[in-house]
């Protein structure tokens, strides 16, 4: 048969015999209507190119439509949920020294790792409220003096041993013992602890202390690991760098360079964590000497995220589109604390008032923080504790500052750009210049703030020098109160107790009264307020306190910066926007996830 006849047959169709076996007329008609195998063979030759494209396109659409039916059905019958797996690497400025909840100081590396490796009776949830961690429940007596905690059942340490009430008692007694040098000792003084049974512990306070429950977030130590360590060796023990806890992540390995410096620590998810195994399998922390070196490693893709990035450095992140910049709020503020004992100039109240008026806080927010912060005018932060605005408030007013200095006798001598004053000491006259030295950390943000304050204060006739020190040296200066004006920060906590910051008994180390403030009326309020269990009445006392402090002007309150946490976008973050301290960003880490899977609804 030639091709012409075959093409005719394609259009006319071959004659088919009736299917006598079925006798089905419909089937007979259908067979005559459908193209035969030969007709399919010649189909491409009959159709034009455009027609072939249309048929192929329609066939493709039909194929994928059929394929989409089971996929769509599966999608509607299931829901996406977190799955176990994934990892990330985070850069931290600094290096771990004591990964131990009883030895924590101003070291972000220690605090972050401790929060991940250890667990407390309570922790903070995403809303900043206290919630059970190792504890199953707790009760408070009617008189507010006894707190009883019941542990969850079958708690385990990272080595598999049982965690019981004995471990809690051991931890608190160790913190209370001055021989161990715990930084947490002040929080547990005057507290008696008793074991009721293997899962129940009670704390008895000598005096009511409204924010006591916040102390229960302190990590618990394993008795079987630490009970043989002598107090003199407590801070030197190997377990401070190879910790064993009961938190969501457990220590895996430590990496050092050729000089022995710690460069990285690996953590892995703990299967038996009290709130369930974390979804993310592994976290690696890498340690750097400065923010600049940490940023450089991120820009080289050697780390996935940064524990903190200053507002000034945001634009230097080359791969910023791969990050979620978490804008977290901390109950902290920065200010310049005046040590009147070491400066006759600052012992003059009108000088302190003038410096308050000479300070342009909004300029600091805009130029140094790139808008990532708020101005502060009180020792108690709005948004953390709801009290009325202070009666006394120092706005930026250069002319007011100059007027106060003039009234106090601080004037310009002929040809001088720095104000001076003649005072009498033991019957002798002495010429003083309005000289002020600001001491602060070499952290770039604080150094920049100090330089800006220098220019603002010099504009009203002061002579200002700025001394920046490494963090360790700043800590030593604070311990010895060796400064005249200290630019530093204070963290209040989500349930503020300003006692340690302003009570006269806290003027010496380890107290945190950085301004060496001494006011009997303020002391009385501080002593009484912490014992008031009614939050509304406690706030009334704190409202009075802020007015007393501001009237004495022992500090120039400056700003509260946002905490910028640079996290890889692939991490599904479940935390909130308010945290008590930077390490609390990990309080919900066991809920974070990277991988997902679908499960039936």
Buried (B, 14 or more C-beta within 10 A) or exposed (E): EEEEEBBEBBEEBEEEEEEEEEEEEEEBEEBEEEEBEEBEEBBEEEEEEEEEEEEEEEEEEEEEEEEEEEEEEEEEEEEEEBBBBBBBBBBBBBBBBBBBBBBBEBBBBBBBBBBBBBBBBBBBBBEBEBBBBBBBEBEBEEEBBBBBBBBBEEBBBBEEBEBBBBBBBBBBEBBBBEEBEBBBBBBBEEBEBEBEEEBBBBBBBEEEBBBBBBBBBBBBBBBBBBEEBEEEEBBEBEBBBEBBBBBBBBBEEEEEEEEEEBBBBBBBBBEBBBBEEBBBBBBBBBBBEEBEEBBBBBBEEEBBBBBBBBBBBBEBBEEBEBBBBBEBBBBBBBBBBBBBEBBBBBEBBBBBBBBBBBBBBEBBBEBBBBEBBBBBBBBBBBEBBEBEEBEBEBEBBBEBBBBBBBEBBBBBEEEEEBBBBEEEEEEEEEEBBBBBBBBBBBBBBBBBBBBBBBEBBBEBBBBBEBBBBEBEBBBEBBEEBEBBBBBBBBBBBBBBBBBBBBBBEBBEEEBBBBBBBBBEEBBBBBEEBBEBEEEEEBBBBBBBBBBBBBBBBBBBBBBBBBBBBBBBEBBBBBBBEBBBBBBBBBBBBBBBBBBBEEEEE
